[in-house]
Amino acid sequence: MIVPTMSYIEMYDSLVIDIEKINIRIQKVGPKAVKKLKKSRTFPAWYIDDYNIPSTQNHHVIFFYADNYLEVDKPRYEIFTIVYSGFQRFVIRGLRMGYKHNLNSELVMLPQIHAYTNHFFQRYNERFIQPYLFRKIDITPDVIAGIFFVRNKSVTPIDLNEDINMNYKDYGDSNKKGILVKDGLCYTRSAVWRNAEMKNSDDEIEAMMFLYTTFMNESNLNESQKVAIIKEYAEVLKRCKELL
């Protein structure tokens, strides 16, 4: 079972262990999801499968989604995992992104844990789903998470600055990164993991974590923020080109 005391590597490895069983589960429940979606009278429509794996005790959610009736035969789907820290509920996903410690280092695929708070999804629901996608309806936290992942497959970390958020320094060194997605800007806290033999910040990192704290849609950003975000996005593309 994934618990908050694990290292980011341990969390990531625990997710990887479950992949084969999750894929088998998708093949098993996929026809049932299609059958349910075909009965939908309104769209978008979705079907949720809760999947608990006894061997690892991990709780995964498989979210099937059809934006319209043309998609019901081959719905999109996303997988995410539910983790608790005391009474606090988090959604987590494991990703890998290209990383170079410096220009002379070998490119590696760095394991990352992306963790999402309830507050983040509440703001995504209030600021994007309800105003732009649906009539005013009540949807569960798992549906909100599923819609977010279906719509925002690409994530781009950018550096925050005072033009993007004038108060970003108030939250300390962990508040240096934002995540740019299709629907808007995600504010995050980030941390890196080094093994016990690594002593200082110059050592190469072995894993990374992003904790998603809140969400801002485009209409909630002023023009200067939008310009600053575009500049940072351009810097990311430039750095990627240099590293690759």
N, C-alpha and C positions, 0 to 999 in steps of 0.2 A: 504493500500500500504506500502511495506517495504521501509523505508527511513534510511539513515545513522545515523540519530539522535536517532534511537531506541536503546534500550539496546539489548544485545545479546539474552536475554531471550525473549524479545518481537519479535525479528526477527524470532527466532526459533518457537515460538508459532504461528506466522502468517503463517509459512510454514506448520505446522502441521494441521492448520485449513483447508488448501486446499487439503489435501491428499485424502479424499474421492472423491472429484470432479475430481481430477487428475486420480484416478483409473477408474472412470466411463468413462472419456475421452479416456483413453488407450484402454478400451474395444470397444469404438465406432470407433476410428480411426485405430485400429490395422489391421482389414481386408483391409482397403485402403492402409496401409503401405505395407502389404504383396503383394498386387496386383501390386504396383509400383515396389517393389524389384524384383518380378518375371520377369519384363520386362528389368531388367538391363543386359547389355552385358559385363560389366567389374566389377570386385570386388577388394576390398571391396565396398559395396554399402550401401546407407543410405537413410532415409526418415525423414524429420523434420516436426513436427507439432508445430506451435506456438499457445499457449493456454493462453488467457487472461481471468481471472475470474472477472466478474463485481463486485461481492460483496466485494472482497478484493483488486481489481485493481492490483493484482500481475500478472506478465508476466512470464509464465513457458514455457520451451522448452522440448518437448518429442522427444528424438532422437532414432530412430529405426536403427539397424545396422546388416548387414549380411556380414560376412567375406568371404563367398563363397556361391555358389548356394545351397549347402546342408542346409544352415541356413535360407533361405528365408521364409520357411513356419513357422518357429518359431524364428524370429529375436530377438536379444538381444535389450534391450532398457534401457535408462537412462533418468532421469529428472533433470533439473537444472533451476535456476531462474535468470532472468536478473534484475539488480538494477542499477540505475544511481545516482551518486553524482555530481551534476552540469552536466558537459559534459563528465565526466569520467564514463565509463561503467564497471560494475563488474558482474561476475557470482558468485552466491552463492548457497550453499547446507547446509542443516541441518543434522548433524550426532549426535549420542550419543555414548560415549565411557565409559568403566568402569573406575571409579575414587574412590580412597580412600584418604582422607585428611592425614591420617597417618595409621600405621599398626593396630591400635586399632579401627579405624573408620569402619562404615558399608560401604560396597561396594554400590555405586550408579552409575546410568547411567547418566553421565554428558552431558547436552546439549552443542553442539558446533556449531558454524557457521564457515564454511570453505568458504572463499572469494578469488576469483581469478582475478588478474589484466589482462588487455590486454597484457601487456609486458610478463607476464608468458606464456600465450598461444602462443604469437609470438615466444618465445624461444623454446617452446615445438614443434611447427611446424618446425622451422629451424633445431633443433638439433635431432629430432626424426622422425616425420612423413615424411618429405621430403626425408631425407637420407635413411631411412630404410623401409618405408612402400609403398611409391608411386613413380611413375615417377614425374617429376617436374610439379605440377599442382597448380592452384589457388583454394583454398578452403576458405569458409567463417569462421569467428570466431566461429559461432555456431557449425560448423562441426568439427573444431579443438577441441573445448570443449567436444563435444560428443564422439569423438574418445578417448580423454584422459580418460573420465569417464568409457567408455566401457572397456578399456584395464587395467585400474588401480583401481579396486574395493577395494583393500586392501590398507589402509594407516597406516603407523607406524611412530609416532612422535619420533625423536631421538634428543639428546642434541648435539649441535654443539660444536666444539672445534677448536683449532688452527691447528690441523692436518687435519681437514676436510676443513676448510677455515681460512687461517691465518689472514684475515681481518674482521672476523665476529664481533669482538668487536667494530669496527668503527661505527656500526649502532645502538649502544645502547642496553639497557636491553631487548628490544622487539625482538632482533635478536638472541635468544638463541636456537631456535628450528628449525630443518629441518623435512621434511616429506619424508620418504622413500616409494617409490612405485615400481611397477614392472619395469617400464621403466627408472627409474633413481632417482635422488635426487631433491626434491623441496625445494628451500630456502623460508623461511616464516618469517613473523613477527607475534608475538603472544601477546595476552592480555587476562586477566581474568576479570570477572565481579563479584562484590559483591554488595549486596543490601545496601541501604543508612545507615542502622544501623551498618554495619560492618566498623571497624575503621582501622585495620592494616593488614599486610601481613600474620599474623598467623591465621586470620579468614578463615573459609572454603569458597571456591569459589562456585558460583552457575551456572556459564556458562563460556565458553572460546571461543576465536576467533583465527583462523589462517588466515593470509593474505598471499597468495601465490604470490611471487614477481618475481622469475625466476626459470629456470629449467636447470639441467645438466644431460646429458645422460652419460652412463658408459664410452664411449670412450673419453669423455672430462675430465675424472677424472684420475689422475695419480695413481700409485700403492700404494703410502703411503696414499692417500685419501681413496682408496678402503679398505685398511686394517683398517683404523680408523673408517670407516662407519660400517664395519663388527663388530668391537669391540663394538661400541655403540649399534648396533642392538642386540648383545648378552646381553648387560646390560639391555636393555628393556625387553627381554625375562626373564631374571633373576628377575627383579623387579616385573613383572607380576606374576611369579610363587610365589614369596614371599607374594605379596598382596592377591593372591587368595587362 
